Amino acid sequence: CGGLVDRARVEADIAEALLHGGVTLLSAPAGWGKTVALARALARLPAGAAVAWVSLDEDDDVPRLLGCLMAALDPFDLPWRTDPDALAAVATQPGSLRRVADELLNALAAADAAHGVLVFDDLHRVQDRHAFELLDMLAAQLPPPWALALATRVDPPLALARLRVRGELSEFRQPALAFAAKPSSKSETTA
């Protein structure tokens, strides 16, 4: 008995979480449709929402992650005080993550966007602890109207408990991401 896969509810819930702000975490093993659900949820956001999508790889360290993020943010013409290309180089210097995070947060806060989402897909691939330090800094101080969306196979080493307590974390795990068959439109009769 075939049927369409109904994901409208979870997509609407994810979109609502993204509009609420803070961090939206999609965490489930491979094959649970995290990327598709997230992409469809983003399509539900109001017109003009700024979406910066970064697909991550195993060799992504802070400079590479920043380079990808800056490229994804480029269409939104953020008011940078420091050249975005220079931020990746700055990030390689010891003790510079706070400066890089502050520059990024300031540019996002001054952006001309009614709503924005920074998406990090396949976060489980990242091995660089400094990348997670940077993401923690962003998550802790992300200015409205921006939100952070993280899609991963395993929970990232971020301060998730702190975000939960502050009401700044929306989580979508296996039960929420489970596929449900759409009911048949044919009326059934009982004997």
Backbone as numpy.savetxt, mean C-alpha at the origin, in Angstrom:
# Nx Ny Nz CAx CAy CAz Cx Cy Cz
-20.49 -26.90 -11.25 -21.35 -25.74 -11.25 -20.44 -24.50 -11.25
-20.17 -23.94 -12.41 -19.29 -22.78 -12.51 -20.02 -21.50 -12.16
-19.28 -20.49 -11.91 -19.88 -19.20 -11.60 -18.81 -18.13 -11.57
-19.24 -16.91 -11.47 -18.31 -15.79 -11.38 -17.77 -15.69 -9.96
-16.55 -15.20 -9.83 -15.97 -14.98 -8.52 -16.39 -13.60 -8.05
-17.05 -13.55 -6.91 -17.54 -12.29 -6.37 -16.54 -11.73 -5.38
-15.89 -10.64 -5.74 -14.93 -9.99 -4.84 -15.37 -8.55 -4.54
-16.57 -8.20 -4.95 -17.02 -6.81 -4.81 -16.99 -6.34 -3.35
-17.38 -7.19 -2.43 -17.44 -6.77 -1.03 -16.05 -6.48 -0.48
-15.10 -7.41 -0.68 -13.76 -7.17 -0.15 -13.10 -5.99 -0.86
-13.35 -5.84 -2.16 -12.79 -4.69 -2.88 -13.35 -3.38 -2.33
-14.64 -3.35 -2.04 -15.26 -2.15 -1.46 -14.70 -1.89 -0.06
-14.50 -2.95 0.72 -13.94 -2.80 2.07 -12.51 -2.27 2.02
-11.72 -2.77 1.08 -10.34 -2.29 0.94 -10.34 -0.83 0.50
-11.20 -0.49 -0.45 -11.29 0.91 -0.90 -11.67 1.83 0.25
-12.60 1.39 1.07 -13.02 2.19 2.24 -11.86 2.37 3.21
-11.10 1.32 3.42 -9.93 1.41 4.31 -8.91 2.39 3.75
-8.68 2.36 2.44 -7.74 3.28 1.82 -8.20 4.72 1.95
-9.49 4.95 1.86 -10.03 6.30 2.02 -9.90 6.78 3.46
-9.98 5.84 4.40 -9.86 6.16 5.82 -8.45 6.64 6.16
-7.47 6.17 5.40 -6.08 6.56 5.64 -5.35 5.54 6.48
-4.17 5.89 6.94 -3.38 4.95 7.71 -2.79 3.87 6.82
-2.66 2.67 7.36 -2.05 1.55 6.66 -3.09 0.48 6.40
-3.14 0.00 5.16 -3.99 -1.12 4.78 -3.07 -2.27 4.43
-3.20 -3.38 5.15 -2.36 -4.55 4.98 -3.16 -5.69 4.39
-2.70 -6.21 3.25 -3.26 -7.43 2.66 -2.20 -8.51 2.83
-2.47 -9.48 3.69 -1.48 -10.49 4.02 -2.10 -11.88 3.88
-1.59 -12.64 2.91 -2.07 -14.00 2.66 -1.06 -14.69 1.75
-1.06 -16.03 1.73 -0.13 -16.75 0.86 -0.37 -16.44 -0.62
0.52 -16.94 -1.45 0.38 -16.77 -2.91 -0.95 -17.35 -3.37
-1.54 -16.72 -4.36 -2.76 -17.23 -4.96 -4.05 -16.75 -4.32
-3.96 -15.87 -3.35 -5.16 -15.38 -2.67 -5.71 -14.11 -3.30
-5.13 -13.63 -4.38 -5.68 -12.50 -5.12 -5.46 -11.14 -4.50
-4.38 -11.00 -3.75 -4.12 -9.72 -3.07 -3.92 -8.58 -4.06
-3.09 -8.81 -5.06 -2.77 -7.75 -6.02 -4.00 -7.34 -6.81
-4.77 -8.31 -7.27 -5.98 -8.01 -8.05 -7.00 -7.28 -7.19
-7.22 -7.76 -5.96 -8.18 -7.10 -5.07 -7.76 -5.67 -4.78
-6.47 -5.47 -4.58 -5.96 -4.12 -4.30 -6.13 -3.22 -5.52
-5.79 -3.72 -6.69 -5.94 -2.92 -7.92 -7.41 -2.54 -8.15
-8.30 -3.48 -7.94 -9.74 -3.19 -8.13 -10.25 -2.22 -7.06
-9.73 -2.34 -5.85 -10.12 -1.39 -4.80 -9.65 0.02 -5.14
-8.44 0.13 -5.66 -7.92 1.44 -6.05 -8.78 2.06 -7.15
-9.31 1.23 -8.04 -10.16 1.73 -9.12 -11.47 2.30 -8.57
-11.82 1.96 -7.36 -13.06 2.46 -6.74 -12.86 3.82 -6.05
-11.60 4.25 -5.93 -11.34 5.53 -5.28 -11.88 6.67 -6.14
-12.16 7.81 -5.52 -12.66 8.95 -6.29 -11.70 9.35 -7.41
-12.27 9.89 -8.46 -11.46 10.35 -9.59 -10.41 11.34 -9.10
-9.24 11.24 -9.67 -8.16 12.16 -9.32 -7.31 11.70 -8.15
-7.61 10.55 -7.56 -6.77 10.05 -6.46 -5.38 9.74 -6.99
-4.38 10.14 -6.25 -2.99 9.90 -6.63 -2.58 8.52 -6.12
-2.19 7.64 -7.04 -1.76 6.30 -6.66 -0.34 6.08 -7.16
0.56 5.80 -6.24 1.96 5.50 -6.57 2.19 4.02 -6.24
2.28 3.19 -7.27 2.39 1.73 -7.10 3.83 1.30 -7.31
4.37 0.57 -6.33 5.72 0.03 -6.41 5.63 -1.49 -6.25
6.07 -2.22 -7.28 6.17 -3.68 -7.20 7.60 -4.02 -6.79
7.74 -4.76 -5.73 9.05 -4.98 -5.12 9.70 -6.28 -5.57
11.04 -6.30 -5.50 11.84 -7.47 -5.86 12.77 -7.82 -4.71
13.39 -9.02 -4.80 14.28 -9.49 -3.74 15.48 -8.58 -3.51
15.98 -7.96 -4.55 17.18 -7.14 -4.40 16.88 -5.68 -4.07
15.65 -5.37 -3.73 15.30 -3.98 -3.41 15.82 -3.61 -2.03
16.73 -2.62 -2.02 17.20 -2.04 -0.78 16.60 -0.63 -0.71
16.98 0.15 0.28 16.39 1.48 0.44 16.60 2.36 -0.80
17.81 2.49 -1.33 17.97 3.35 -2.50 17.11 2.91 -3.70
17.07 1.62 -3.94 16.27 1.11 -5.07 14.77 1.31 -4.81
14.33 1.03 -3.57 12.93 1.25 -3.21 12.56 2.71 -3.39
13.43 3.60 -2.92 13.17 5.04 -3.07 13.15 5.45 -4.54
14.06 4.91 -5.33 14.07 5.24 -6.75 12.76 4.84 -7.42
12.27 3.66 -7.08 10.99 3.20 -7.65 9.83 4.06 -7.15
9.87 4.40 -5.86 8.79 5.24 -5.30 8.81 6.62 -5.92
9.99 7.21 -6.09 10.08 8.55 -6.70 9.57 8.52 -8.14
9.88 7.45 -8.87 9.38 7.32 -10.24 7.86 7.21 -10.24
7.31 6.47 -9.28 5.85 6.31 -9.20 5.17 7.61 -8.79
5.86 8.43 -8.00 5.30 9.72 -7.56 5.51 10.85 -8.57
6.39 10.66 -9.53 6.74 11.71 -10.49 5.54 12.36 -11.19
4.53 11.60 -11.61 3.40 12.25 -12.30 2.62 13.24 -11.44
2.82 13.21 -10.12 2.02 14.05 -9.23 2.73 15.35 -8.86
3.92 15.57 -9.43 4.63 16.84 -9.29 4.67 17.35 -7.85
5.21 16.52 -6.96 5.28 16.90 -5.56 6.28 18.05 -5.37
6.04 18.90 -4.37 6.92 20.04 -4.11 8.14 19.62 -3.27
9.13 19.04 -3.92 10.32 18.55 -3.23 11.22 19.71 -2.81
11.78 19.63 -1.62 12.81 20.58 -1.19 14.19 20.05 -1.57
14.29 18.74 -1.65 15.53 18.07 -2.07 15.22 17.33 -3.36
16.12 17.35 -4.31 15.90 16.65 -5.56 15.58 15.17 -5.26
14.49 14.65 -5.79 14.10 13.26 -5.51 15.19 12.25 -5.87
15.91 12.50 -6.95 16.98 11.57 -7.34 18.11 11.56 -6.29
18.31 12.67 -5.63 19.36 12.77 -4.61 18.96 12.03 -3.33
17.67 11.87 -3.08 17.24 11.20 -1.86 17.73 9.76 -1.78
17.73 9.07 -2.92 18.22 7.69 -2.94 19.68 7.64 -2.54
20.47 8.62 -3.00 21.89 8.67 -2.63 22.05 9.03 -1.15
21.22 9.95 -0.67 21.27 10.34 0.74 20.96 9.14 1.63
20.06 8.29 1.18 19.63 7.14 1.98 20.75 6.14 2.23
21.81 6.19 1.45 22.93 5.26 1.64 23.86 5.71 2.76
23.70 6.95 3.20 24.56 7.47 4.27 24.05 7.01 5.63
24.93 6.61 6.52 24.51 6.15 7.85 23.69 7.23 8.57
22.62 6.80 9.21 21.79 7.70 10.00 20.95 8.67 9.20
20.77 8.42 7.92 20.06 9.37 7.07 18.59 9.03 6.83
18.12 7.89 7.30 16.74 7.48 7.01 15.71 8.47 7.51
15.93 9.03 8.70 14.98 10.00 9.24 14.88 11.21 8.32
16.01 11.68 7.83 16.01 12.84 6.92 15.25 12.51 5.63
15.49 11.33 5.09 14.81 10.91 3.86 13.30 10.79 4.11
12.93 10.16 5.22 11.50 10.01 5.55 10.84 11.37 5.71
11.52 12.28 6.42 10.95 13.62 6.63 10.75 14.35 5.31
11.72 14.25 4.41 11.59 14.90 3.10 10.40 14.35 2.33
10.27 13.04 2.35 9.15 12.40 1.66 7.82 12.79 2.31
7.75 12.75 3.62 6.52 13.12 4.33 6.14 14.58 4.08
7.12 15.47 4.08 6.84 16.89 3.81 6.32 17.10 2.40
6.91 16.40 1.44 6.45 16.53 0.05 5.03 16.01 -0.10
4.73 14.89 0.56 3.37 14.34 0.50 2.37 15.28 1.15
2.75 15.86 2.30 1.85 16.77 3.01 1.54 18.02 2.19
2.48 18.46 1.38 2.30 19.67 0.58 1.76 19.38 -0.82
1.51 18.13 -1.12 1.04 17.75 -2.45 -0.38 18.27 -2.70
-0.64 18.54 -3.95 -1.97 18.98 -4.36 -2.78 17.75 -4.77
-3.20 16.98 -3.76 -3.97 15.76 -4.03 -5.10 15.66 -3.02
-6.29 15.41 -3.52 -7.44 15.24 -2.63 -7.29 13.95 -1.83
-6.65 12.95 -2.43 -6.39 11.68 -1.77 -5.23 11.01 -2.48
-4.42 10.27 -1.72 -3.29 9.57 -2.32 -3.01 8.26 -1.61
-2.45 7.31 -2.36 -2.10 6.00 -1.81 -0.72 5.61 -2.30
0.14 5.23 -1.35 1.44 4.65 -1.69 1.27 3.14 -1.57
1.45 2.42 -2.67 1.24 0.97 -2.71 2.60 0.28 -2.80
2.82 -0.69 -1.93 4.00 -1.54 -1.99 3.52 -2.98 -2.13
3.63 -3.50 -3.35 3.16 -4.85 -3.66 4.32 -5.83 -3.56
4.03 -7.04 -3.11 5.04 -8.09 -2.92 6.09 -7.69 -1.89
5.64 -7.10 -0.80 6.54 -6.64 0.25 7.34 -7.78 0.87
6.83 -9.00 0.79 7.55 -10.16 1.34 8.90 -10.39 0.66
9.09 -9.83 -0.52 10.35 -10.02 -1.24 11.50 -9.18 -0.67
11.19 -8.12 0.03 12.21 -7.22 0.55 12.93 -7.86 1.73
14.26 -7.80 1.70 15.09 -8.37 2.77 15.83 -7.30 3.57
15.90 -6.09 3.05 16.66 -5.01 3.66 15.92 -4.43 4.87
16.51 -4.59 6.06 15.85 -4.09 7.28 15.69 -2.57 7.26
16.59 -1.88 6.57 16.48 -0.43 6.48 15.24 -0.01 5.68
14.86 -0.82 4.71 13.64 -0.53 3.95 12.42 -0.58 4.88
12.43 -1.54 5.80 11.32 -1.63 6.75 11.36 -0.50 7.76
12.55 -0.06 8.14 12.67 1.11 9.03 12.05 2.33 8.37
12.35 2.51 7.08 11.78 3.64 6.35 10.25 3.54 6.27
9.75 2.35 5.95 8.30 2.17 5.88 7.64 2.40 7.24
8.30 1.99 8.32 7.77 2.25 9.67 7.66 3.76 9.92
8.69 4.50 9.51 8.67 5.95 9.69 7.52 6.58 8.89
7.33 6.11 7.67 6.25 6.63 6.86 4.90 6.30 7.48
4.73 5.04 7.89 3.46 4.60 8.46 3.11 5.39 9.72
4.11 5.70 10.52 3.88 6.39 11.80 3.44 7.84 11.61
3.82 8.47 10.49 3.55 9.90 10.33 2.94 10.28 8.99
2.38 9.34 8.29 1.82 9.62 6.97 0.75 10.71 7.06
0.91 11.79 6.32 -0.05 12.89 6.44 -1.33 12.61 5.66
-2.45 13.05 6.22 -3.67 13.00 5.42 -3.47 13.92 4.23
-3.94 13.62 3.11 -4.91 12.60 2.72 -4.27 11.32 2.18
-3.06 11.01 2.59 -2.35 9.85 2.06 -2.59 8.61 2.89
-2.53 7.46 2.22 -2.65 6.15 2.86 -1.52 5.27 2.34
-1.24 4.22 3.07 -0.20 3.27 2.71 -0.86 1.91 2.53
-0.63 1.25 1.39 -1.18 -0.08 1.13 -0.02 -1.06 0.96
-0.07 -2.14 1.71 0.99 -3.15 1.69 0.40 -4.50 1.34
0.89 -5.13 0.28 0.45 -6.48 -0.09 1.63 -7.42 0.09
1.42 -8.50 0.83 2.53 -9.37 1.21 2.04 -10.79 1.51
2.94 -11.74 1.41 2.60 -13.13 1.75 2.79 -13.40 3.24
3.62 -12.62 3.89 3.86 -12.76 5.34 3.86 -11.37 5.95
3.51 -11.29 7.22 3.50 -9.99 7.88 4.89 -9.38 7.87
4.98 -8.13 7.50 6.29 -7.46 7.46 6.75 -7.11 8.88
8.06 -6.96 9.05 8.58 -6.57 10.36 8.40 -5.07 10.61
7.15 -4.68 10.73 6.79 -3.29 11.00 6.09 -3.23 12.36
5.90 -2.05 12.87 5.24 -1.86 14.16 3.72 -1.97 13.99
3.26 -3.15 13.57 1.84 -3.36 13.31 1.00 -3.22 14.58
1.52 -3.72 15.71 0.77 -3.63 16.97 0.51 -2.16 17.33
1.50 -1.32 17.16 1.33 0.11 17.45 0.25 0.72 16.56
0.28 0.37 15.29 -0.73 0.89 14.36 -2.12 0.38 14.72
-2.23 -0.90 15.13 -3.52 -1.45 15.56 -4.08 -0.67 16.74
-3.25 -0.45 17.75 -3.67 0.25 18.96 -4.13 1.66 18.63
-3.46 2.31 17.72 -3.82 3.68 17.33 -4.99 3.73 16.35
-5.50 2.57 15.94 -6.62 2.54 15.00 -6.21 2.95 13.59
-4.93 2.75 13.25 -4.41 3.18 11.96 -4.03 2.00 11.06
-4.56 0.82 11.36 -4.26 -0.37 10.56 -5.54 -1.09 10.19
-5.74 -1.29 8.90 -6.84 -2.12 8.39 -6.19 -3.37 7.82
-6.66 -4.53 8.26 -6.04 -5.79 7.86 -7.01 -6.65 7.07
-6.50 -7.20 5.98 -7.26 -8.12 5.14 -6.41 -9.38 5.01
-6.87 -10.44 5.64 -6.13 -11.69 5.68 -6.92 -12.78 4.95
-6.49 -14.02 5.05 -7.10 -15.11 4.30 -8.63 -15.15 4.37
-9.23 -15.09 5.55 -10.70 -15.17 5.58 -11.37 -14.05 4.77
-10.84 -12.85 4.86 -11.43 -11.72 4.14 -11.17 -11.82 2.64
-10.04 -12.40 2.26 -9.66 -12.48 0.84 -10.16 -13.75 0.16
-10.85 -14.61 0.90 -11.33 -15.87 0.33 -12.28 -15.59 -0.83
-12.16 -16.39 -1.86 -13.04 -16.27 -3.02 -14.38 -16.88 -2.67
-15.46 -16.25 -3.10 -16.80 -16.77 -2.89 -17.49 -16.84 -4.23
-18.12 -17.97 -4.51 -18.85 -18.11 -5.77 -20.08 -17.22 -5.73
-20.32 -16.55 -6.82 -21.47 -15.66 -6.94 -22.71 -16.54 -7.11
-23.79 -16.25 -6.39 -24.99 -17.06 -6.53 -25.52 -17.01 -7.96
-26.08 -18.13 -8.37 -26.65 -18.22 -9.71 -27.84 -17.29 -9.83
-28.00 -16.70 -11.02 -29.14 -15.80 -11.23 -30.39 -16.57 -11.61
-30.25 -17.86 -11.90 -31.41 -18.68 -12.22 -32.17 -18.99 -10.94
-33.48 -18.91 -11.03 -34.25 -19.24 -9.83 -34.35 -20.75 -9.71
-34.19 -21.19 -8.50 -34.25 -22.63 -8.25 -35.57 -22.95 -7.58
-36.10 -24.05 -7.94 -37.36 -24.47 -7.32 -37.06 -25.67 -6.44
-37.82 -25.79 -5.41 -37.68 -26.94 -4.54 -38.84 -27.86 -4.75
-38.58 -29.14 -4.62 -39.64 -30.13 -4.84 -40.34 -30.44 -3.57
